[in-house]
């Protein structure tokens, strides 16, 4: 053991000895992984800084050069785990040429780069500063298209508009944009049936005048159609089902967009790891273009096993996962998916107190889903989903030892179809759910009864993001519309709508600014009358029986809006935001008068501040996402939201503003993230705070920790 570790252990008081041991073990683990060493006479590169680069971000330049700072383990320590980057004078000189070339590609043909300073930053460590003199920018003075004379006038106008949008007159001449414009023009022509179209770009740059004249030469070729379609790599898959999903027919007009849609439709069948459609363009005089569809089948059967745990301020559980998928069930590429997640809740153990569990609450969640591709038409899927769940309904981070622990047995089903059309997605469905209450601990309220909810849902989305898992730019719009009850039956009658918008703006090559906004409107017809009164006074409106009060709150649990949590407001736990009040079936031994007396005596008691849900929701989030090192990235965010007890009641004086930091680790399924949100003092409720709950805290601090797979939005 080294002297430093011995000193650490010797000065640690007995009560913190285990902490010192932990530090020592961590230090030894890092040493065992390895500390990097430097070659004799060489210097490690600590940092590379740029100055004078107003037109380009530091990150844009860093991507193009070989001189780069030594990586930091976990973003903190250099020379641990990762090797040092070694300073090399000759590499730096070549990098200066690369910087100048990068600037020329962005329209700065007179840019000069030089090493402003190479200075020591410690023993055998240096810092490099690169200075850039950008000079004047070159702009487009003229843009011409040739070879489109025989094309339809409408198509000619579209070509001209597209070219002007990307490299129009007076724009900065950017070689990458020029190249992209060439590809975009060619893509437009192939979408319109000109399968053999070629576009060639030419630029004449006047260096003294700082302008460029651009030209696109278009060779459209003949109008083409789809020809014979052959499929390779089918393996055990039924050819008829693949052809139905392709929905391509010989004689149809040639279109690159149609080919891409067909490729995605076949991938969506879920039985292929890769699909590629190849057009045979070897003979430019052939009107019909032969197509070859290359397939790489994946496994038709899959068994999934796993274990996991959920730990938060409301509950701690341990669960297992068993799943089985059949991707060609009864032929026709039908997908059957079965899943069971048995587990146990350690009650009342929760973060951060971690009390010793006194009861084990068994839970199970099961799901069976059957998907029929090619329903009614080639690219519409039908689905049938059935869920049976048994779970504990834990609502608050506070523990009321006198309250029963309520659970539900739920049987839910959904029948519907879904369809993608370019960037649009539609999913209409009929959903029905039966929820039967019971208690794990304590007495079941005699007024509690089963709840049956039946509703039609239409989910739609419009997706213009560049990447669904890790978007950098684009827009995503969605809406959920539901109609419950009436001729559909059930205990709830209502209309419910929730639109959402997400916008992603690139700030350079690596930074992303993401923002999200959503509202929710619920119009109940036969419930929801007690929420406002309960939140304000802890009692239902005068004349309301206890049984009606219980029914009203219980239906609201399944239909109302709540806010807070990993995908909502990250400074709050689940259901922390929104109207809070008395939930009588958590005190089944008390009548209404006794409940009133309890809450008047102690209005802050747990039983008087339970989440009720609300009828109007608004949420907004803004986030800056940035790389750290390797697969690690970070985020700085602010979330704000509210849930109101009345219909169409937007309370913007109840901001519930929280800001915080997050860390992400990239995985094939999306980023694994951890966020810490802090509730900003003075910016929670600006005026009246009636009906507010008591948000959960961690070690007394107004923060919440969220851990999830996938970005918040």
C-alpha positions in Angstrom: 0.0 0.0 0.0 1.4 3.4 -1.0 2.3 6.1 1.5 -0.6 8.4 0.3 -3.1 5.6 0.9 -1.6 4.8 4.3 -1.9 8.5 5.3 -5.5 8.6 4.1 -6.4 5.5 6.2 -4.5 6.7 9.3 -6.3 10.0 9.5 -9.8 8.7 8.9 -11.8 8.7 12.1 -13.5 5.3 13.0 -16.9 6.4 11.8 -15.6 7.3 8.4 -13.1 4.4 8.2 -15.3 2.6 5.7 -15.4 5.7 3.5 -11.6 5.9 3.5 -11.4 2.2 2.6 -13.8 2.9 -0.3 -11.5 5.7 -1.5 -8.5 3.5 -1.2 -10.1 0.7 -3.2 -11.2 3.2 -5.9 -7.7 4.6 -6.1 -6.2 1.1 -6.4 -8.7 0.1 -9.0 -7.7 3.1 -11.1 -4.0 2.3 -10.7 -4.7 -1.3 -11.7 -6.4 -0.1 -14.9 -3.2 1.8 -15.7 -1.7 5.3 -15.7 -0.2 6.4 -19.0 3.5 7.3 -19.4 5.2 9.7 -21.8 8.0 8.8 -24.3 11.4 10.2 -23.3 11.8 13.8 -24.2 8.2 14.3 -25.4 5.4 16.4 -24.0 1.8 15.7 -23.3 -0.8 17.9 -25.0 -3.1 19.3 -22.3 -5.3 21.6 -24.4 -5.8 23.1 -27.9 -7.3 26.6 -28.0 -8.5 28.7 -31.0 -8.7 32.4 -31.4 -10.0 34.5 -34.2 -12.4 31.8 -35.5 -15.6 33.8 -35.5 -17.1 32.0 -38.5 -16.4 28.4 -37.3 -16.9 26.8 -34.0 -14.0 25.2 -32.1 -15.6 21.8 -32.5 -15.8 22.2 -36.3 -12.1 22.8 -36.5 -11.2 20.1 -33.9 -12.9 17.4 -36.1 -10.5 18.2 -39.0 -7.1 18.2 -37.2 -4.9 15.5 -35.6 -3.5 17.8 -32.9 -5.9 17.3 -30.0 -5.8 17.4 -26.2 -5.3 14.3 -24.1 -8.6 12.6 -23.2 -9.9 12.8 -19.7 -11.2 9.7 -17.9 -14.9 10.5 -16.9 -14.2 14.0 -18.1 -11.9 14.7 -15.2 -8.4 13.0 -15.2 -5.8 12.9 -18.0 -3.4 10.0 -18.2 -5.7 7.5 -16.5 -7.1 4.7 -18.6 -6.5 6.7 -21.8 -3.0 7.4 -23.2 -1.7 10.9 -23.4 -1.8 12.8 -26.7 1.8 13.7 -27.5 2.7 17.1 -28.9 4.3 16.9 -32.4 5.6 20.0 -34.1 5.3 18.6 -37.6 1.7 17.3 -37.1 0.8 20.8 -35.9 2.2 22.3 -39.1 0.1 20.0 -41.2 -2.9 20.8 -39.1 -2.5 24.5 -39.8 -2.8 23.6 -43.5 -5.9 21.6 -42.7 -7.5 24.5 -40.9 -6.9 26.8 -43.9 -8.3 24.1 -46.2 -11.4 23.9 -44.0 -11.9 27.6 -44.2 -11.6 27.6 -48.0 -14.3 24.9 -48.1 -16.5 27.3 -46.1 -15.9 30.3 -48.4 -12.9 31.9 -46.7 -10.3 31.5 -49.4 -7.8 34.0 -47.9 -7.9 32.6 -44.4 -4.5 32.0 -42.6 -3.8 29.8 -39.6 -0.7 29.9 -37.4 0.4 28.5 -34.1 0.1 31.6 -31.9 1.7 30.0 -28.9 2.9 26.7 -27.6 3.4 27.2 -23.9 4.3 24.8 -21.0 1.5 23.9 -18.6 3.6 21.7 -16.2 6.4 19.2 -16.3 6.4 17.7 -19.9 3.0 19.2 -20.6 2.1 21.9 -23.1 -0.9 24.0 -24.3 -1.3 24.9 -27.9 -3.1 28.1 -29.2 -4.0 28.3 -32.9 -4.7 31.8 -34.3 -6.9 32.2 -37.4 -7.1 35.3 -39.6 -10.3 34.6 -41.5 -10.2 37.3 -44.1 -13.1 38.2 -46.4 -15.8 35.7 -47.2 -16.6 34.6 -50.8 -20.3 34.9 -51.8 -22.3 33.5 -54.7 -22.7 36.1 -57.5 -24.3 33.9 -60.1 -26.2 30.6 -60.3 -27.1 28.8 -63.5 -28.8 25.6 -64.4 -28.2 24.0 -67.9 -29.7 21.0 -69.5 -33.2 21.3 -68.1 -34.8 22.9 -71.2 -36.9 19.8 -72.1 -38.2 19.1 -68.7 -41.8 20.0 -67.6 -42.0 23.7 -66.6 -43.2 22.8 -63.1 -40.2 20.5 -62.5 -37.8 23.2 -63.8 -39.2 25.7 -61.3 -38.8 23.2 -58.5 -35.2 22.5 -59.5 -34.4 26.3 -59.6 -36.1 26.9 -56.2 -34.2 24.0 -54.7 -30.8 25.2 -56.0 -31.5 28.8 -54.8 -32.4 27.6 -51.4 -29.1 25.8 -50.8 -26.6 27.9 -52.7 -28.5 31.0 -53.9 -27.1 34.4 -55.0 -25.5 36.4 -52.2 -25.1 33.4 -49.9 -21.7 32.4 -48.6 -20.1 29.9 -50.9 -19.8 26.7 -49.0 -18.4 23.7 -50.8 -20.3 21.2 -48.6 -23.6 23.0 -49.4 -22.7 23.1 -53.1 -22.1 19.3 -53.0 -25.4 18.8 -51.1 -27.3 20.9 -53.7 -25.9 18.7 -56.5 -27.2 15.6 -54.7 -30.5 17.2 -53.9 -31.1 18.1 -57.5 -30.3 14.6 -58.6 -32.6 13.2 -55.9 -35.5 15.4 -57.1 -35.1 14.2 -60.6 -35.0 10.5 -59.6 -38.1 11.0 -57.4 -39.9 12.3 -60.6 -39.1 9.2 -62.6 -35.7 10.2 -64.2 -33.8 7.2 -62.8 -30.7 7.8 -64.9 -30.4 11.5 -64.1 -27.0 13.0 -63.5 -26.1 16.4 -62.2 -22.6 17.9 -62.3 -21.5 21.0 -60.4 -18.9 23.5 -61.5 -17.7 26.6 -59.5 -15.6 29.5 -60.9 -14.1 31.4 -57.9 -12.8 34.9 -58.4 -10.3 35.3 -55.6 -9.6 39.1 -56.0 -13.3 39.9 -56.2 -14.4 37.4 -53.5 -17.2 36.0 -55.4 -18.2 32.7 -57.1 -20.2 31.8 -60.2 -21.9 28.4 -59.8 -23.3 26.1 -62.5 -25.2 22.8 -62.5 -25.2 20.8 -65.7 -28.3 18.5 -65.8 -28.6 15.3 -67.8 -32.1 14.0 -67.0 -32.1 10.9 -69.2 -35.4 9.2 -70.1 -38.5 8.7 -67.9 -38.3 5.3 -66.4 -40.5 2.8 -64.7 -39.9 -0.1 -62.3 -39.0 -3.3 -64.0 -38.7 -6.9 -62.8 -38.4 -7.2 -59.0 -36.2 -10.1 -57.7 -35.6 -11.0 -54.1 -32.4 -12.5 -52.7 -31.7 -13.8 -49.2 -35.3 -14.9 -48.3 -34.2 -17.9 -46.2 -37.3 -19.3 -44.4 -39.4 -16.1 -44.9 -42.5 -16.3 -47.1 -41.9 -14.4 -50.3 -45.6 -13.4 -50.7 -45.5 -11.4 -47.4 -42.3 -9.6 -48.4 -43.7 -8.6 -51.8 -46.9 -7.4 -50.2 -44.9 -5.2 -47.8 -42.7 -3.9 -50.7 -45.8 -2.7 -52.6 -43.7 -2.1 -55.7 -45.1 -3.2 -59.1 -43.5 -3.4 -62.5 -44.7 -0.6 -64.7 -45.1 1.9 -61.8 -43.3 5.2 -62.3 -39.7 5.1 -60.9 -39.2 7.0 -57.7 -36.4 6.9 -55.2 -38.8 7.9 -52.4 -41.0 4.9 -53.2 -37.9 2.7 -53.0 -37.0 4.0 -49.6 -40.5 3.7 -48.3 -40.6 0.1 -49.5 -37.3 -0.6 -47.8 -38.5 0.8 -44.5 -41.8 -1.1 -44.8 -40.0 -4.4 -45.1 -37.7 -3.6 -42.2 -40.7 -2.7 -40.1 -41.9 -6.3 -40.4 -39.3 -7.0 -37.6 -37.8 -10.2 -39.2 -34.9 -8.7 -41.0 -31.6 -7.2 -39.8 -30.9 -5.4 -43.1 -32.8 -4.6 -46.3 -31.3 -3.0 -49.4 -33.0 -2.4 -52.7 -30.6 -2.1 -55.7 -31.6 -0.5 -59.0 -29.8 -1.8 -62.1 -28.9 1.4 -63.9 -26.3 -0.2 -66.2 -28.3 0.5 -69.4 -29.5 4.1 -69.6 -31.6 3.4 -72.6 -33.8 0.9 -70.8 -37.2 2.3 -69.8 -37.9 -0.4 -67.2 -35.3 -0.5 -64.4 -34.8 -4.0 -62.8 -34.8 -4.1 -59.0 -33.0 -6.5 -56.7 -34.1 -6.7 -53.1 -31.3 -7.9 -50.8 -32.4 -9.3 -47.5 -30.6 -10.4 -44.3 -33.1 -12.3 -42.1 -32.8 -12.1 -38.3 -33.9 -14.7 -35.8 -37.5 -15.8 -36.1 -37.6 -16.8 -32.4 -36.2 -14.9 -29.5 -36.1 -15.6 -25.8 -35.5 -12.7 -23.4 -34.4 -13.0 -19.8 -33.3 -10.4 -17.3 -33.5 -9.0 -13.8 -33.8 -5.4 -12.6 -34.6 -3.0 -9.8 -36.4 0.3 -9.5 -35.3 2.6 -6.7 -36.9 6.1 -6.3 -38.5 8.3 -3.6 -41.8 6.4 -3.8 -40.8 2.7 -4.1 -38.1 0.1 -4.3 -38.7 -3.1 -6.1 -36.8 -6.1 -7.5 -38.1 -7.8 -10.6 -37.3 -10.4 -13.3 -38.2 -10.3 -17.0 -39.1 -13.2 -19.2 -40.1 -12.7 -22.8 -40.6 -14.7 -26.0 -41.0 -13.4 -29.5 -42.2 -15.4 -32.6 -41.7 -13.3 -35.8 -43.5 -15.7 -38.1 -46.4 -17.0 -36.0 -48.7 -19.2 -38.0 -47.0 -17.9 -41.2 -47.5 -14.6 -42.9 -44.9 -12.9 -40.8 -47.3 -12.4 -37.9 -45.5 -11.3 -34.8 -46.4 -12.8 -31.4 -44.7 -11.3 -28.4 -45.2 -12.6 -24.8 -43.7 -11.0 -21.7 -43.9 -11.4 -18.0 -42.3 -9.2 -15.3 -42.8 -10.7 -11.8 -41.4 -8.8 -8.9 -41.7 -7.7 -5.3 -41.9 -4.2 -3.7 -39.8 -3.8 -0.6 -42.2 -1.8 1.5 -41.6 0.9 2.9 -38.0 1.0 1.6 -37.3 4.0 -0.7 -34.6 6.5 -1.6 -32.9 8.2 0.3 -34.0 6.8 3.7 -33.8 3.1 2.8 -35.8 2.0 5.7 -35.7 -1.8 6.4 -38.6 -3.5 4.6 -41.4 -4.7 6.8 -43.6 -6.1 4.0 -43.0 -7.7 0.6 -45.7 -6.7 -1.9 -45.7 -9.2 -4.8 -46.4 -7.7 -8.3 -46.6 -9.0 -11.8 -47.0 -7.4 -15.2 -47.8 -9.5 -18.3 -48.3 -8.6 -21.9 -49.3 -10.5 -25.0 -49.3 -8.8 -28.4 -50.1 -10.1 -31.9 -49.3 -8.0 -35.0 -50.7 -8.8 -38.4 -48.8 -7.1 -41.2 -50.5 -6.2 -44.5 -53.9 -5.8 -43.0 -56.4 -4.4 -45.5 -53.6 -3.0 -47.6 -49.8 -3.6 -48.0 -48.4 -1.3 -45.3 -51.1 -1.2 -42.7 -50.6 -3.4 -39.6 -53.3 -4.6 -37.2 -52.5 -5.3 -33.6 -54.2 -7.0 -30.6 -52.6 -6.4 -27.2 -53.7 -7.8 -23.8 -52.2 -6.9 -20.5 -52.8 -8.3 -17.0 -51.1 -6.5 -14.1 -51.1 -6.8 -10.4 -49.4 -3.8 -8.7 -49.1 -1.6 -5.6 -50.6 1.9 -6.0 -48.1 3.9 -4.1 -48.8 7.6 -4.5 -46.6 9.6 -2.1 -43.0 9.7 -1.0 -44.3 10.2 2.5 -45.2 7.1 4.5 -48.5 7.1 6.5 -48.2 4.0 8.7 -52.0 4.1 9.4 -53.0 4.1 5.8 -53.7 0.9 3.9 -51.5 -0.2 1.0 -53.7 -0.3 -2.0 -53.2 -2.5 -5.0 -55.0 -3.1 -8.3 -55.6 -6.1 -10.5 -55.9 -4.8 -14.1 -57.0 -6.5 -17.3 -56.5 -4.2 -20.3 -56.8 -4.8 -24.0 -56.2 -2.8 -27.2 -57.3 -3.5 -30.8 -56.2 -1.2 -33.6 -54.1 -0.5 -36.7 -51.1 1.6 -37.5 -49.7 3.1 -40.7 -46.7 5.1 -41.7 -46.9 7.4 -44.7 -43.7 9.2 -45.4 -43.0 11.1 -42.2 -46.6 10.7 -40.9 -47.7 8.0 -38.5 -51.3 7.1 -37.6 -52.5 4.7 -34.9 -56.3 4.5 -34.2 -57.3 1.9 -31.6 -60.0 0.9 -29.2 -58.8 0.4 -25.6 -60.6 -1.1 -22.7 -59.4 -1.7 -19.1 -60.9 -3.2 -16.0 -59.3 -2.2 -12.7 -60.2 -4.1 -9.5 -58.9 -2.7 -6.1 -57.6 -4.7 -3.2 -55.2 -4.1 -0.3 -51.8 -5.6 0.5 -52.0 -4.2 4.0 -55.0 -2.9 5.9 -58.7 -2.5 5.3 -60.2 -2.0 1.8 -62.5 1.0 1.7 -66.1 -0.2 1.3 -66.9 2.5 -1.2 -64.1 1.4 -3.5 -65.4 -0.5 -6.5 -64.0 -1.7 -9.8 -63.5 0.8 -12.6 -64.1 0.0 -16.3 -62.7 2.5 -18.8 -63.4 2.1 -22.6 -62.1 4.6 -25.1 -61.2 5.2 -28.7 -57.7 6.7 -29.3 -56.1 8.3 -32.3 -52.4 8.9 -32.0 -50.7 10.8 -34.9 -47.2 12.1 -35.4 -45.1 14.0 -37.9 -41.4 13.3 -37.6 -38.8 15.5 -39.3 -35.9 14.6 -37.0 -32.5 13.5 -38.5 -32.3 10.7 -35.9 -35.0 9.1 -33.8 -32.7 7.9 -31.1 -30.3 10.8 -30.8 -31.7 13.8 -32.8 -29.5 16.7 -33.6 -31.9 18.8 -35.8 -35.5 18.7 -36.9 -39.0 18.8 -35.6 -41.3 16.3 -34.1 -45.1 16.9 -33.7 -47.6 14.5 -32.1 -51.1 14.4 -30.8 -53.2 12.0 -28.8 -57.0 12.3 -28.9 -59.3 10.1 -26.9 -63.1 9.7 -26.5 -64.2 7.6 -23.5 -67.6 6.2 -22.5 -71.0 6.8 -24.2 -71.8 4.1 -26.7 -68.4 2.5 -25.8 -69.5 1.7 -22.3 -67.5 2.0 -19.1 -67.6 4.2 -16.0 -65.8 7.3 -17.5 -67.2 9.6 -20.1 -64.8 12.2 -21.4 -62.9 13.9 -24.2 -59.1 14.1 -23.9 -56.5 15.7 -26.2 -52.7 16.2 -25.7 -50.6 17.8 -28.5 -46.8 18.0 -28.2 -44.1 19.7 -30.2 -40.3 19.1 -30.0 -37.7 21.2 -31.8 -34.0 20.4 -32.2 -31.6 23.1 -33.3 -27.9 22.3 -34.0 -25.4 24.8 -32.5 -22.4 23.7 -34.4 -21.5 20.1 -35.2 -21.7 18.7 -31.6 -24.0 20.9 -29.6 -27.8 20.5 -29.7 -30.4 22.8 -28.3 -33.6 20.9 -27.7 -37.0 22.2 -26.6 -40.3 20.6 -25.9 -43.8 21.9 -25.2 -47.1 20.1 -24.5 -50.6 20.9 -23.3 -53.3 18.5 -22.2 -57.0 19.2 -22.0 -59.5 16.8 -20.3 -63.3 17.4 -20.6 -65.0 14.9 -18.2 -68.7 14.4 -18.5 -69.5 12.3 -15.4 -66.5 12.8 -13.0 -63.9 15.4 -11.9 -66.4 17.6 -10.0 -64.6 17.2 -6.7 -61.0 18.0 -7.7 -61.1 21.8 -7.3 -63.0 21.8 -4.0 -60.8 19.0 -2.6 -57.6 20.8 -3.6 -58.8 24.1 -2.0 -60.5 22.8 1.2 -59.7 19.1 1.5 -63.4 18.3 1.1 -65.8 17.6 -1.8 -68.5 20.1 -2.8 -71.5 20.3 -0.4 -74.0 17.6 -0.8 -71.5 15.0 -2.2 -71.8 11.6 -0.7 -68.6 9.8 0.4 -69.3 7.0 -2.1 -69.5 9.6 -5.0 -66.4 11.3 -3.7 -64.5 8.0 -3.7 -65.7 7.2 -7.2 -64.8 10.6 -8.6 -61.2 10.4 -7.3 -60.7 6.8 -8.3 -61.8 7.4 -12.0 -59.5 10.5 -12.0 -56.5 8.4 -11.1 -57.0 6.5 -14.4 -57.9 9.5 -16.6 -56.5 12.7 -15.2 -53.2 14.5 -15.9 -50.2 14.3 -13.6 -46.8 15.9 -14.0 -43.3 15.3 -12.7 -40.7 12.5 -13.3 -38.0 11.5 -15.7 -39.9 12.3 -18.9 -41.7 15.4 -17.6 -40.5 17.9 -15.0 -37.2 16.4 -13.7 -37.1 18.5 -10.5 -40.1 16.5 -9.2 -41.0 12.9 -8.6 -43.8 11.2 -10.4 -47.2 12.9 -9.7 -45.6 15.6 -7.5 -47.1 18.4 -9.6 -50.8 19.1 -9.7 -53.7 19.4 -7.3 -53.2 17.6 -4.0 -55.8 16.9 -1.3 -57.6 14.2 0.6 -58.0 10.7 -0.8 -60.7 9.2 1.4 -60.0 5.5 0.5 -56.6 5.8 2.1 -58.4 6.4 5.4 -61.2 3.8 5.1 -61.8 3.8 8.9 -62.8 7.5 8.8 -66.0 9.2 7.7 -66.0 12.5 6.0 -66.4 14.5 9.2 -63.4 12.7 10.8 -61.3 13.4 7.7 -62.2 17.1 7.8 -61.2 17.2 11.5 -57.9 15.5 10.8 -56.9 17.8 8.0 -58.0 20.9 9.8 -55.9 19.9 12.7 -52.8 19.0 10.6 -53.3 20.2 7.0 -49.7 19.1 6.1 -50.2 15.5 7.1 -49.5 12.9 4.4 -53.1 11.7 4.2 -54.2 15.3 3.4 -51.7 16.0 0.6 -52.1 13.1 -1.8 -52.0 13.7 -5.6 -55.5 14.0 -7.2 -54.7 14.7 -10.9 -56.1 17.6 -12.9 -58.0 18.6 -16.0 -55.5 21.0 -17.6 -51.8 20.3 -18.2 -49.0 22.4 -19.7 -45.3 21.4 -19.8 -42.2 23.1 -21.3 -38.6 22.0 -21.4 -35.3 23.3 -22.8 -32.1 21.4 -22.9 -28.5 21.9 -24.2 -26.8 18.6 -25.1 -23.1 18.4 -25.5 -20.3 15.7 -25.8 -18.0 15.0 -22.9 -15.7 12.2 -24.0 -16.2 9.0 -26.0 -19.7 7.6 -25.4 -20.3 10.0 -22.5 -22.3 13.2 -23.1 -24.0 15.7 -20.9 -27.0 18.0 -20.7 -28.1 21.2 -19.0 -31.8 21.5 -18.8 -34.7 23.5 -17.4 -38.3 22.1 -17.0 -41.5 23.9 -16.1 -45.1 22.6 -15.8 -48.4 22.7 -14.0 -51.6 20.7 -13.7 -54.8 22.6 -12.8 -58.0 21.3 -11.3 -60.4 23.1 -13.7 -61.1 22.7 -17.4 -58.9 24.9 -19.7 -57.2 26.6 -16.8 -53.6 27.5 -17.6 -51.9 28.7 -14.4 -48.7 30.3 -15.6 -48.1 31.8 -12.2 -47.4 28.2 -11.0 -44.1 27.6 -12.9 -42.7 24.7 -10.9 -39.4 25.7 -12.5 -36.5 23.2 -12.1 -33.1 23.2 -13.7 -30.3 20.8 -13.5 -27.5 18.7 -15.1 -27.5 15.3 -16.7 -25.1 12.6 -17.9 -25.6 10.2 -20.7 -23.9 7.1 -21.9 -24.7 6.0 -25.5 -26.1 2.5 -26.0 -27.6 0.8 -29.0 -31.1 1.3 -27.5 -30.5 4.9 -26.8 -28.7 7.0 -24.2 -28.7 5.7 -20.6 -29.2 8.9 -18.6 -29.1 10.3 -15.1 -30.5 13.7 -14.4 -30.5 15.8 -11.2 -33.1 18.6 -11.2 -33.1 21.4 -8.7 -36.3 23.3 -7.9 -35.5 27.1 -8.2 -36.5 28.9 -5.0 -39.2 31.6 -5.6 -40.1 30.2 -9.0 -42.5 27.5 -8.0 -45.8 29.2 -7.2 -45.6 33.0 -7.7 -49.0 33.8 -6.0 -51.5 31.4 -4.5 -50.2 28.0 -3.6 -53.5 26.4 -2.6 -53.7 22.8 -3.4 -50.0 22.3 -3.8 -48.5 19.1 -2.5 -45.3 18.6 -0.5 -42.7 17.7 -3.2 -40.3 14.9 -2.3 -36.7 15.9 -1.4 -33.4 14.2 -1.1 -31.5 14.7 2.2 -33.6 17.8 2.7 -32.6 19.4 -0.6 -35.3 20.4 -3.2 -33.9 18.1 -5.8 -35.0 14.9 -7.7 -32.9 12.3 -9.4 -34.1 10.7 -12.6 -32.6 7.6 -14.2 -34.0 6.3 -17.5 -33.1 4.8 -20.9 -33.6 7.2 -23.8 -33.7 11.0 -23.9 -36.4 12.9 -22.0 -37.6 14.1 -25.4 
